[in-house]
Amino acid sequence: MTYGMRQSKLFTKTRKEIPADEVSKNAELLIRGGFIHKEMAGVYTYLPLGLKVLKKIENIIREEMNAIGGQEMIMTALQKKEVWEKNGRWSDDVVDVWFKTKLKDNTELGLGFTHDEQLVNLLTEYISSYNDLPIYPYQIQTKFRNELRAKSGIMRGREFVMKDLYSFDKTEEDQDRFYEEIKKAYMKVYTRCGIGHRTYITFASGGTFSQYSHEFQTLADAGEDNIYVAEDKGIAINEEVLNDKVLKELGIDRKDLVLKKSVEVGNIFKQGTKYTDPFGMAFTDENGDKRSVYMGGYGIGVTRLMGTVVEVLSDDKGIIWPEEIAPFRVHLLSLGEDEIVLSEAKKVYETLLENGIEVFFDDRIGLSAGEKFADSDLIGIPYRAVVSARSMKEGGIEIKKRTEEKGQVISESELIELLKKDK
């Protein structure tokens, strides 16, 4: 079912002022545009427009994870202490971002900051034979992290939405093959979200389980990370692993690297048997021998990705949403108080819906053309269609892209054709 909305019925409103306690561009624009509401530092409510964007990003991620064999599930936010004690990560000295609480009977619980241990504990009931592998479960779910600093809007939250996928393979070679598949799947996600051209697969520390892990870093002036980019090779290196040995292995000359600010929008790790062995997760192979299961972890901060898009795809007027994740396809504006104009705009609205085009209809009364244009630029929907006395006199509807300065007047049928063709 095609979704439309009348702006006059939307309970949220745009704001002219910048929130006094926000320093990040993504939060400023999203709050002013009516996408999110700040509850406290690092904690935001997603309002109707913001939720539409968030769900579209989630659906892109879901499609790409399903395409490589992912199986979606959802795990609990409440975590049992004893599960995390098996691997030593219940202690605040080891994990310093826990939110912890107690039941009425004083049983200690945590709020999930990730789900590695919980999932392994669950899957020990389902994995016993080589026929049970590989499996690639994932979820898109709210996480909780007691961050000391939360000043980057929705790019660093204490409560946030994350996609976490986990791979379980029979051999290290099988894990390596899947690892390469997920690299490609992640880049498809970022490309569809409009930032693929600014996002690098970045070499990072692999810990004790592999030579490298990989981060996905998007170039952004507001980024908290520093990466060194070999622009001619499309390779980036996190500053934490930049040394002569790494440069030699990658065939890169230090003088060819350029320092850039970036935001981490995803990470992937080979975890070996770090989590599976302590829980006794094993399988019987074709020869009847018992063997360990190889595990990997693969994360995308969904809300962080949304914030990053706003940081890098915006201008001095507002947000510029990429077409696949915009809350609507077109922002239809009715200008002036003329009943004939409003009636025509309503007809255009219904026609767009009938043709399967998502439309946000600014049917508000009592606002000037300048106010409506400013709101439209701030909200950042890819196309703006205007019905006014002037456009009707010229025989149609004025259409322009958010990134263009001037529009053109076209007929209703041409408008439908344009909006369908460009999908």
Secondary structure by P-SEA (a helix, b strand, c coil): cbbbbbcccccbbbbcccccccccaaaaaaaaaccccccccccccccaaaaaaaaaaaaaaaaaaaaabbbbbbbbccccaaaaaaacccccccccccccccccccbbbbcccccaaaaaaaaccccccccccbbbbbbbbbbbbbccccccccccccbbbbbbbbbbbccaaaaaaaaaaaaaaaaaaaaaaccccccccccccccccccbbbbbccccccccbbbbbcccccbbbccccccaaaaaaaccccccbbbbbbbbccccccccccccccccbbbbccccbbbbbbbbbbbbaaaaaaaaaaaccccccccccccccccccbbbbbccccaaaaaaaaaaaaaaaaabbbbbbcccccccaaaaaaaaaaacccbbbbbcaaaaaacbbbbbcccccbbbbbcaaaaaaaaaaac
